Amino acid sequence: MHNKVNRVLVESAIKKGISDIKDNPQRGIRNLLDLGTYFIKDKFEKNILNVSRKIFNNPKSPYYDMLKNVVLNVDENILKTFSFNLGYNSLTNGAKIINKNKELYKCYIPWIINFNLKDQNDDSLSIDDIIKIVDEGKTLGIYSYVFFIDKNIDFLFPLLEKEKDSAFFLMTEKDSINKKDLEKINSFKNTYISISMEYKDLRSVPLKNTLNLLKGSKSLHGVHSYYNHESAPIITTNRWLRKLKKLNLSSAFLIESNPKDLASNIKIKNFTDKLRRKGNFKAFLVNYLKDITSIQNSISKDKSYLQIDSLGNLQIDSSDIGNKNINLKKISLIESLILSMKNI
């Protein structure tokens, strides 16, 4: 009963917050932060709230304009549903369930699962296999899922349609999405769409056409870039930021190509950390692996990164090759976590 009341209150607050931000971003965000103070109890959630307050203490923060841009240009139902699924189902209520199950099963449980479906073949996970994993994941408190998929994104539609209370991130290519697929995805209201954008693509006509399609449909969207020793020095320049700014995006993900390339990874980390401290860039740059593991550590004192490849092999560290001894076609998700992440 208590959870149902909280859900109704949070849903109402998100709806009102979106409406307020359209008219007065400062007031709308302040009201949402005040509500957060009422609901937030544990250390992880308080940390997020404190960081948010620091960001928005500056009345001239560009993040106010960024959020206003989002609420004006993204379908309100998509924004409400995705925000609730990620913010409440995953990072609030889901985090509590994760910690309870961590004690029960004596193993760490990830807050998010990454699926790498780029190399699909006849032996790959079926959509029923993936739905089974997600269904079990939700019982463990996992409500966030990322899919790296280059083509045939309609393969995932049965999952997106069924799991209405989860938050999905669809990481795909600029030539992999069309108007028909986009209309279908938007009807699910639970998916953030990210288009691959290499540093050389900032003036690409196909990229701009795809982004215009996403903007025209009022999708929740952004871009992601893989970086390495060649591109990291370019990405961390003011020139690159100016070009990114012209795309008028609210968010962009930076993803490491090689976990062992410490110099590039540190360079990107310092770059994104500096931008957040200064708070003078209008888009939110996500340092993908670092931010995922940072949230994981805040929830359950663990910095592991969990990925499942197209064959169902479990990958615990971003530098690992899929462990063929732990395959989600053969054993359950919790069995695989007990085998690979037991540490209590």
C-alpha positions as CSV (number, residue, x, y, z in Angstrom):
1,M,0.0,0.0,0.0
2,H,2.8,2.4,1.0
3,N,4.6,1.8,-2.4
4,K,1.4,2.4,-4.3
5,V,0.9,5.7,-2.5
6,N,4.5,6.7,-3.3
7,R,4.1,5.8,-6.9
8,V,1.0,8.0,-7.3
9,L,2.7,10.9,-5.6
10,V,5.9,10.6,-7.6
11,E,3.9,10.3,-10.9
12,S,1.9,13.4,-10.0
13,A,5.1,15.2,-9.1
14,I,6.8,14.4,-12.3
15,K,3.8,15.5,-14.3
16,K,3.6,18.8,-12.4
17,G,7.4,19.3,-12.6
18,I,7.3,18.9,-16.4
19,S,4.5,21.5,-16.6
20,D,6.3,23.9,-14.3
21,I,9.6,23.6,-16.1
22,K,7.9,24.7,-19.3
23,D,6.9,28.0,-17.8
24,N,9.6,28.5,-15.2
25,P,12.6,26.1,-15.1
26,Q,14.0,27.4,-11.8
27,R,10.7,27.0,-10.0
28,G,9.9,23.6,-11.5
29,I,13.3,22.1,-10.7
30,R,13.3,23.6,-7.2
31,N,9.9,21.9,-6.5
32,L,11.1,18.6,-7.7
33,L,14.2,18.8,-5.5
34,D,12.1,19.7,-2.5
35,L,9.9,16.7,-3.2
36,G,13.0,14.5,-3.4
37,T,13.9,15.6,0.1
38,Y,10.6,14.2,1.3
39,F,11.0,10.8,-0.4
40,I,14.7,10.2,-0.2
41,K,16.0,8.2,2.7
42,D,19.1,6.3,1.9
43,K,22.7,7.5,1.3
44,F,22.8,6.8,-2.4
45,E,19.6,8.8,-3.2
46,K,20.8,11.7,-0.9
47,N,24.1,11.9,-2.8
48,I,22.2,12.3,-6.1
49,L,20.0,15.0,-4.5
50,N,23.0,16.9,-3.2
51,V,24.7,16.8,-6.5
52,S,21.6,18.0,-8.2
53,R,21.2,20.9,-5.7
54,K,24.8,22.0,-6.4
55,I,24.2,22.0,-10.1
56,F,21.0,24.0,-9.9
57,N,22.2,26.4,-7.1
58,N,23.5,28.6,-9.9
59,P,20.5,30.4,-11.4
60,K,22.5,30.9,-14.7
61,S,23.3,27.2,-15.0
62,P,22.9,26.0,-18.6
63,Y,21.2,22.9,-17.3
64,Y,18.1,24.9,-16.7
65,D,17.9,25.6,-20.5
66,M,18.8,22.0,-21.2
67,L,15.9,20.7,-19.2
68,K,13.5,23.3,-20.6
69,N,14.6,22.2,-24.1
70,V,13.9,18.5,-23.2
71,V,10.4,19.2,-21.8
72,L,9.5,21.4,-24.8
73,N,10.8,19.0,-27.5
74,V,10.1,15.5,-26.1
75,D,6.7,14.0,-26.0
76,E,5.3,14.5,-22.5
77,N,4.1,10.9,-22.1
78,I,7.5,9.5,-23.1
79,L,9.2,11.9,-20.7
80,K,6.9,11.1,-17.8
81,T,7.1,7.3,-18.3
82,F,10.8,7.0,-18.9
83,S,11.6,9.4,-16.0
84,F,9.4,7.4,-13.6
85,N,10.8,4.0,-14.8
86,L,14.4,5.2,-14.4
87,G,14.1,7.4,-11.4
88,Y,11.6,5.5,-9.3
89,N,11.4,1.9,-10.5
90,S,15.1,1.5,-11.1
91,L,17.1,3.9,-9.0
92,T,14.8,4.3,-6.0
93,N,12.5,1.3,-5.4
94,G,14.7,-1.1,-7.6
95,A,17.8,-0.1,-5.6
96,K,16.1,-1.1,-2.4
97,I,15.1,-4.5,-3.8
98,I,18.6,-5.0,-5.1
99,N,20.1,-4.5,-1.7
100,K,17.6,-6.9,-0.1
101,N,18.4,-9.6,-2.7
102,K,22.1,-8.9,-2.2
103,E,21.8,-10.0,1.4
104,L,19.5,-12.9,0.5
105,Y,21.6,-14.4,-2.3
106,K,25.0,-13.4,-0.9
107,C,26.1,-11.8,-4.2
108,Y,26.2,-8.4,-5.9
109,I,23.3,-7.6,-8.2
110,P,23.8,-5.0,-11.0
111,W,21.4,-2.0,-11.3
112,I,21.6,-2.1,-15.1
113,I,22.3,-4.9,-17.6
114,N,24.0,-4.3,-21.0
115,F,23.2,-6.5,-24.0
116,N,25.7,-6.5,-26.9
117,L,23.6,-7.7,-29.8
118,K,25.8,-6.5,-32.6
119,D,26.9,-9.9,-33.8
120,Q,23.6,-11.8,-34.0
121,N,23.4,-15.2,-35.8
122,D,21.3,-18.4,-35.7
123,D,22.8,-19.3,-32.2
124,S,22.1,-15.9,-30.7
125,L,19.6,-15.2,-27.9
126,S,16.0,-15.2,-29.1
127,I,13.7,-12.4,-28.0
128,D,12.0,-14.9,-25.7
129,D,15.4,-15.6,-24.1
130,I,15.9,-11.9,-23.5
131,I,12.4,-11.4,-22.1
132,K,13.0,-14.2,-19.7
133,I,16.2,-12.5,-18.5
134,V,14.5,-9.2,-18.1
135,D,11.5,-10.7,-16.3
136,E,13.9,-12.4,-13.8
137,G,16.0,-9.2,-13.5
138,K,12.9,-7.2,-12.4
139,T,12.3,-9.6,-9.6
140,L,15.9,-8.9,-8.4
141,G,15.3,-5.1,-8.7
142,I,16.9,-4.5,-12.1
143,Y,14.7,-2.1,-14.1
144,S,17.3,-0.6,-16.5
145,Y,18.6,-2.2,-19.7
146,V,20.9,-1.1,-22.5
147,F,20.9,-2.7,-25.9
148,F,23.8,-2.2,-28.4
149,I,22.3,-3.2,-31.7
150,D,23.3,-2.2,-35.2
151,K,20.3,-3.4,-37.3
152,N,16.9,-5.0,-37.1
153,I,15.9,-3.0,-34.1
154,D,12.3,-4.3,-34.5
155,F,13.7,-7.5,-33.0
156,L,13.3,-5.9,-29.6
157,F,9.8,-4.5,-30.0
158,P,8.0,-7.4,-28.2
159,L,10.3,-6.8,-25.2
160,L,9.8,-3.0,-25.2
161,E,6.0,-3.5,-25.5
162,K,5.8,-6.0,-22.7
163,E,8.0,-4.4,-20.1
164,K,6.2,-1.1,-19.7
165,D,7.7,-0.4,-16.3
166,S,11.4,-0.7,-17.3
167,A,13.8,1.9,-18.7
168,F,15.5,0.9,-22.0
169,F,18.4,2.5,-23.7
170,L,18.6,1.7,-27.4
171,M,22.1,2.3,-28.8
172,T,22.0,2.0,-32.6
173,E,23.3,3.4,-35.9
174,K,22.2,6.4,-37.9
175,D,21.0,4.2,-40.7
176,S,19.2,1.7,-38.6
177,I,16.1,3.6,-37.7
178,N,13.2,4.7,-39.9
179,K,10.0,6.6,-39.4
180,K,7.8,3.5,-39.0
181,D,10.1,2.0,-36.4
182,L,10.4,5.3,-34.5
183,E,6.6,5.6,-34.3
184,K,6.4,2.1,-32.8
185,I,9.2,2.8,-30.3
186,N,7.6,6.1,-29.2
187,S,4.3,4.3,-28.6
188,F,6.1,2.2,-25.8
189,K,7.1,5.4,-24.0
190,N,9.9,3.7,-22.1
191,T,12.9,4.0,-24.5
192,Y,15.8,6.4,-24.9
193,I,17.3,6.3,-28.4
194,S,21.0,7.0,-28.9
195,I,22.6,7.3,-32.4
196,S,26.2,6.4,-32.9
197,M,28.3,9.5,-33.8
198,E,32.0,9.3,-34.3
199,Y,34.0,12.5,-34.0
200,K,34.2,12.8,-37.8
201,D,30.4,12.6,-38.1
202,L,29.5,16.0,-36.6
203,R,28.9,17.4,-40.1
204,S,27.5,14.2,-41.5
205,V,24.3,14.6,-43.5
206,P,22.9,11.1,-42.7
207,L,23.5,11.9,-39.0
208,K,21.7,15.2,-39.2
209,N,18.8,13.6,-41.1
210,T,18.4,10.9,-38.4
211,L,18.6,13.5,-35.6
212,N,16.0,15.7,-37.4
213,L,13.7,12.6,-37.7
214,L,14.1,12.0,-33.9
215,K,13.4,15.6,-33.1
216,G,10.4,15.8,-35.4
217,S,8.9,12.8,-33.7
218,K,9.5,14.3,-30.2
219,S,11.6,11.2,-29.2
220,L,13.8,11.1,-26.1
221,H,17.2,10.8,-27.8
222,G,20.9,11.7,-27.9
223,V,24.1,10.4,-29.4
224,H,27.0,8.2,-28.3
225,S,30.6,8.1,-29.4
226,Y,33.3,5.5,-28.9
227,Y,36.6,7.0,-28.1
228,N,40.2,5.7,-28.4
229,H,43.8,7.1,-28.3
230,E,43.1,8.9,-31.7
231,S,39.7,10.4,-31.0
232,A,40.1,11.2,-27.2
233,P,42.4,14.3,-27.8
234,I,39.9,15.6,-30.4
235,I,36.8,15.0,-28.2
236,T,38.3,16.9,-25.3
237,T,38.6,20.2,-27.3
238,N,36.5,23.3,-27.3
239,R,36.1,22.9,-31.0
240,W,34.4,19.5,-30.6
241,L,32.1,20.9,-27.9
242,R,31.1,23.8,-30.2
243,K,30.2,21.4,-33.0
244,L,28.3,19.2,-30.5
245,K,26.4,22.2,-29.2
246,K,25.1,23.0,-32.7
247,L,23.3,19.7,-32.7
248,N,21.1,21.0,-29.8
249,L,21.1,17.7,-27.9
250,S,20.4,17.3,-24.2
251,S,22.8,14.4,-23.7
252,A,25.7,12.5,-25.2
253,F,27.4,9.3,-24.1
254,L,31.2,8.8,-24.4
255,I,32.1,5.1,-24.4
256,E,35.6,3.6,-24.1
257,S,36.8,1.4,-27.0
258,N,39.6,-0.2,-24.9
259,P,39.4,-0.5,-21.1
260,K,43.2,-1.0,-21.1
261,D,43.9,2.4,-22.8
262,L,44.3,4.1,-19.4
263,A,45.6,7.4,-20.9
264,S,42.5,7.9,-23.0
265,N,40.1,6.8,-20.3
266,I,41.7,9.2,-17.8
267,K,41.6,12.0,-20.3
268,I,37.9,11.6,-20.9
269,K,37.2,11.2,-17.2
270,N,39.0,14.5,-16.4
271,F,37.2,16.2,-19.3
272,T,33.7,15.2,-18.3
273,D,34.4,15.8,-14.6
274,K,35.6,19.3,-15.4
275,L,32.5,20.1,-17.5
276,R,30.2,19.1,-14.7
277,R,32.1,21.1,-12.1
278,K,32.1,24.2,-14.3
279,G,28.4,23.6,-15.3
280,N,28.7,25.8,-18.4
281,F,27.9,23.3,-21.2
282,K,24.2,23.0,-22.2
283,A,24.3,19.2,-22.8
284,F,25.0,16.5,-20.2
285,L,28.0,14.3,-21.1
286,V,27.8,10.8,-19.8
287,N,31.1,9.0,-19.2
288,Y,29.4,5.7,-19.9
289,L,31.4,3.0,-18.0
290,K,32.5,5.3,-15.2
291,D,29.0,6.6,-14.5
292,I,27.4,3.1,-14.6
293,T,30.0,1.7,-12.2
294,S,29.8,4.8,-10.0
295,I,26.0,4.3,-9.6
296,Q,26.6,0.6,-9.0
297,N,29.1,1.4,-6.2
298,S,26.7,3.9,-4.6
299,I,23.9,1.3,-4.6
300,S,25.8,-1.8,-3.4
301,K,29.5,-1.0,-2.9
302,D,30.5,-2.7,-6.1
303,K,32.1,-1.4,-9.3
304,S,31.4,-4.3,-11.7
305,Y,30.0,-3.9,-15.2
306,L,27.7,-6.6,-16.4
307,Q,27.2,-7.4,-20.1
308,I,25.5,-10.2,-22.0
309,D,26.7,-10.9,-25.5
310,S,24.5,-12.0,-28.4
311,L,25.1,-15.7,-27.6
312,G,24.1,-15.3,-24.0
313,N,27.6,-15.4,-22.5
314,L,28.0,-13.4,-19.3
315,Q,30.7,-10.7,-19.2
316,I,31.4,-9.1,-15.8
317,D,34.2,-6.8,-16.6
318,S,34.3,-4.5,-19.7
319,S,37.7,-6.0,-20.6
320,D,36.5,-9.6,-20.3
321,I,35.6,-11.9,-23.2
322,G,32.3,-13.5,-22.8
323,N,32.6,-16.3,-20.2
324,K,31.4,-19.4,-22.0
325,N,31.1,-21.3,-18.7
326,I,28.3,-18.9,-17.7
327,N,25.6,-18.7,-20.4
328,L,22.1,-17.3,-19.8
329,K,20.7,-19.8,-22.2
330,K,21.7,-22.6,-19.8
331,I,21.2,-21.2,-16.3
332,S,19.1,-18.5,-14.7
333,L,20.2,-14.9,-14.1
334,I,20.5,-15.3,-10.4
335,E,22.5,-18.5,-10.7
336,S,24.9,-16.7,-13.1
337,L,25.3,-13.9,-10.6
338,I,25.9,-16.2,-7.7
339,L,28.6,-18.0,-9.7
340,S,30.3,-14.8,-11.0
341,M,29.6,-12.1,-8.4
342,K,29.6,-13.9,-5.1
343,N,31.6,-11.9,-2.6
344,I,29.8,-11.7,0.7
